[in-house]
Amino acid sequence: MTNNAIGYVLKTADKKVVSNIEGNNMETGILSTLIKNCTLTGKIKADFLVFEVDEGYIPVVFQDFPLDTLVILDFFRDQLDRNGEVETLILKINEFLKTYNNNLILNSDDPNVSRLGKANPDNKNIYYFSVDRYKYATKEQKEAGEGKFCPFCKTRLEYEYYQYSHIGKFKCPNCDYGNNPIYKLATNVDLNSRTFDVDNITYKIRFNSIYNIYNLTAVIACTSLYNIDTDIVKNALSKFVLNNGRLEEVNIKGVPTIINLAKNPTGSNVSLRILNEDDDEKELLFVLNDNIADGFDVSWIWDIDFSNLNNVSRIITSGKRAYDIAIRIKTSGFDANKIEPYLNLHDAVQNLYKTNIKKYIIANYTALQPTRKELKL
């Protein structure tokens, strides 16, 4: 989402941009994007190359690829059988950053990301962004998270509040880790009106998730380094939407439907947070696969918080692991009589739209586009 938003802002500013907007974020996907946009002599005519890069491929892609600005948003457990534990990824990126001296934009509210600002003490181009406490922030951690201890002195971190998962206002009581100079701070977050402020400028956006407030604050931080006019940024972000299943809002058979990709516990919990912040009656479809690109290990579903769902009258599950996610939801205390598993995705969608109640759809990686296709999007 952040990658596409940065590219959209730059295009709005009449810049020529080459980007992997489809999300092909590994080495082969980035290479194919470059090949598709170069001349026969290998030259690319563009003002900016903007790429989303899989965390594990950052040291690989940028070993020989010139990098001017790197934006790092957050770290969560994701596809453990492919990536390993979060700490493994962080250490790989930290090693790469030890010799990196260009712009580095970091989420100050994620202790796993914030630590990377100390990887290279000689880099003077470190920019932290943060989001002020929003309405639904909590004193206690409500969802699975990482990074509970200071990476430098091993003292348990203290949180003033949690925005979601382990993202929030934290500090180390021993060494004061977490006290970063903030380059861009989002304030006055209002998810109902879909607005927030940065530098006393109000941004109206198309999203109603705290997760995307962080993403768009990073976009503002990044584009400001290239002196993109604030009015252009404001205008671009007011129009920017994702029509690829990332918080996609559509009408299916006249029924309001919100679709979101969730391929790990945090993505799922953020989707459920959005659902729970909506007081309307709604029904949920959760589609779960375990293909190679998803990771064969789906034990992460047990870190999804299905307790206390707000005004959810029915849940349908589908995908290769339809019964696994149905059992997970049942054990959370949701009424088993209101859970309908269907291995066949067509059957699941047909039964979902037998009612005209608002729908929320959560699908993991390989399930997302087949679900959108079944919805005829």
N, C-alpha and C positions, 0 to 999 in steps of 0.2 A: 504494500500500500504506500509506504513512505517513498520508495523508489519511483513509483508512478506519479505521485504527487509532486515530487521535485521536478521530474521531467515535464509535467503539465505546467507548472509555474514558469519554467524556462521557455517552453514553447509559447506560452501566453506573452512572454516578453520578446517574442519574435526571434528566439534563438533556434538554431538547427540542432536537434537533439537525436542521438542514437541511443536506444535503451532496450533492455529485455523486458518489456512491459508484460509479456505473457508469463513471466515468472520462471523462465529457464535459468536457474541461478547457479548451476554447477559449471565446471570448466567447459564441457562440450556445448552447453547452451549459450554461454557467453561467446565462445569462439564462433558458433554458427551465426549469432547476431552480428558479429564483426564482419564475417565473410559476406553475409547477405547485404551489408551496407557499404562494402568497399568497392573500389574500381578494380579493373583487371590487373593493375600494377600494385594493388594492395593499399591504396590510399583511401582514407575516410574523410569525406567532407562534412564536418560537423563542428559546431561551437562547443558542444559538451557531449561526453560519453557518460551516461548515467546507468549504473548497473546495480541490481540487487545480487548479492553474492552469498551463497550458502556459507554459514559460519565456518564449517570445516575446510572450506576451499579458499579462504582469505589468504593464507600463506602461500598457497599454490598459484592462484590467479595473479597475485600482485608481486610474485617473485621477480618477474620480468616485465610486468605491465605497469607503466607509470601511473601513480595514484596521487591526486592533488588533495582530495578531501575524503575522509572515511567517516561515516556516520554509524555509530553502534547504539542500538536501541535497548536491547534487553537480552537476558539469557534465561532460558527455561529448559527443563528436561524435554527432549524431543528425539524420538526414534533412537532409543538407547542402544538397540542392537546394532545400529549403524554408527552413531556418533559417540557412544560411550557416555560417561557421566559428564555433567556440565563443567566440572573443574578441568577435565581433560581438554575441552574446547577452549576454555579461558586461558589456560597455560600456553596452548599453541598460538593463540592470537597475541598474548602478552609477549611471547618470544619474538614474533614478527614486529611488534610495535617498539621493541628495544632499539631498532635502527631506523624507525620511521620518524621523519621530522616535519611533515606537512600537516595540514589541518586535520584535527581529530575532534569530532563532535560526539559527546558522551552524555548518556542519561545519568544525571547526578543522583536520581532517586532509586537506581538499581545498584546495590552494593557490588554485584558481580561485574557491572560495567564501569562504575566509578573508579574502581581500583586500577583500571587500565591507564588512567591519566598519569600514573606514576611509573609506567613501564620504561619510559625514556625521560629522565630528568632534564635532558638538554632540549627537549621539544618545547618550544615557547608558543606553540599554536594549538593549545588545548582549550576547547570551548564546551562548557557544561550547560545543559538545559534542564529545567525542572518544571513541575506543575504543582501549583499550590493546592492545598487540601480542598477536595470537592465534597459535595453534599453526602455522598454515600461512603466516604472514607470511614474506617473503623479503628478503634483503639487496639483491638486484638486481631491477629491474623486469622482470616476466615477460610483461606484456601491454601492448597499446597504451594510451597515456595522453597527457594534455595537461599544460600548465603546468609546464614544466621549468625555467623561469627566474623569478626574482623580478620581480613586476609593478612594483616601485618603483625598484629600482636595476639591474635586468637581469642580476644575477649568477646563475649556475647554482645551483639549490637543491641542498642536501645532504639525503639521506634516511638516517635511522637504520634504517628498515625500510619496506617496502611491504606493505600489507594486500591490496590488489588494484589493478590499473591504477595510477593516480597517487595513490591514496588511501593515506596513511601518515603516519609521523612525519617531518616535514621542517623545515628552517630555512634561512634565507639566511645564509651565513657572513659577509656584508658588513654588512647592516643589521639582522640579527636578526629579520627578518620570519618569522612562524610561531610566535613565542613569545607565545601568547595565554592570558589567564586562562580556565581551563576551568570552566564552570558545572556540567556533568554529564559524568562520566567513566565509561565502561563498563570493568569489569575482570573478570578470571577468566572469560574467554569460553571456554565448553566446548561445541562444536558437537555432540559425541556425546550429551551429556546435555541439550543445548539449554537451557543456563542461562548467565546472566551477572549481574554485580553492578553496582549503582549506589548510591552512598552507603551501602555495607555492607548493602544489601538484595539478596537473590538473586531474580532473575526467571526463572521457568520459562516457556518459550515453545514454539510449535508449529513453529518454523522452524529450519533448520540451515545458514544461510548468513551469512557475515560481513557481506554487504550488508544483510541484514535486522537484524542487530545494530545497525548504524548507524541504520537507519530507526526502530527501536524506542527507541533512546537519544534520538533527536530527539522522539519521542512523549512520553517521560518528562519531557524538558526543557520541552516545551510545556505539558503538563497541570499541571506543578508551578507554573507561573506563575499558574494559576487556582485554586491551592490545592485541587486534587483529592486526596483522601486517598490516601496511599501504598498502603494495603491494597486500595482499590478499583482503583487502577492495576495492582497486582500480579495481582489476580484477573482483571481484564479481559484483560490480556496473556496470561495462561495459557490463555485460552479462544479468543482471537482467531485466526481462520483466514481465508484468502482462497479462495473457491470460484469464482474467475474466471480460472483459468489462470496465476496468479502463484504459482509454487511450490506448485501444487495437487497433493496426494497422494491418489491414488484406486486402486482395484482394478478392472481391466478384465479380464473373463473369468478372474478369480482371479489376475491378474498384477499385482504392485505397479508402479504407473506414476506418474512425476513429470512434471508439465507446467509449462513456464515460458515466459512472454513474453520475447523478446529482439529488440529492434528496432535495435540498434546493436552495435558491436564489444564494448563493455564488458558489456552485458547478456548477450551470447553467451558471453563469456569467464567471467563469473560463473557462468552455468549449467554450463559445462564444468568449472569449478573444483569445483562441488558434485558433479558426476559423478565427477571424478577423486579426490575425497576419500572416495568410496564404493568399497570394495574388492570388492564383489560383482560377479559377471559381469553385464553389462547390454548392451542394444541401444539404439541412438539413432535417433530419427526427427527430421529437421530439415526444417521446412516454410518455404519462402521465397517471398514474393510481391513484386511491384514495382508495386502499385497506387498511386493518387495519395496516399493516406494513409500509405503506406510510404515514399514517395520512389522516383522512377524509378531513381536511381543506387544500385546495389547493390555498388559497388566496396568498400564497407566490409567485406565478407565476407573480404577479404584481410588484415584486421587481426585476424581470429579465430585463436586459437592451437589448432589441431587436433593438434599434435604430442604424442607421448607420452600418448595417451589410455589411461587405466587400465582394463584388463580389459573393453574394448569389443569384442564379438565380431562385430557387424554394424552397419552404418549404412544407413538408408533415407532418401532425400531425396524431397521432393515440393514442390508449389506451382508457380507460373508459372516460377520460376527454379530448378527442381529440378536441372537439369543444371549450372547455374553453381555451385551449392553442392557438387554431387558432384565437379566438377572441382577446386574449392578443397580439398576434403578429400583427394582423390587426391594433389594436389601436396604435401600436408603429409607424405606418406609412408605414409598408411594404405593397406592392401592393397586394390587396386582390385577384386579378386574378392569383397570383402566389402562393397562399396558398391552399393546398388540404387536407381536413380532411377525415380520414377513421377510423371508429370505429373498423373495422376488421383489425387486424395487418397483416395478410397474404396479404390482398389487398394493404395495405400501402407499404409493402416491394416490392411487385410485381410492383407497379407503380413507386416506387423509382428507380428501376433498369431498367426502360424503356430507360434511357439515360446512357451514359458512362462517365458522369461528376463525378468528385471526390465527395465522400459522407462523411458527418459528421452526426453521430447518437448520440442523447442525450436521455437517458431513465432514469426514476426514479426507485426506489428500486425494486418493484415487476414487473416492466416492463422490466428490464434489461435482465434477463435470457430468458424469452419468446422471446424477440427480437433477442438475439443471436441464439436461437433455430430456429427461422424462417429464419435466415441467414445461417443456417446449420453449425454453429461453434461448 
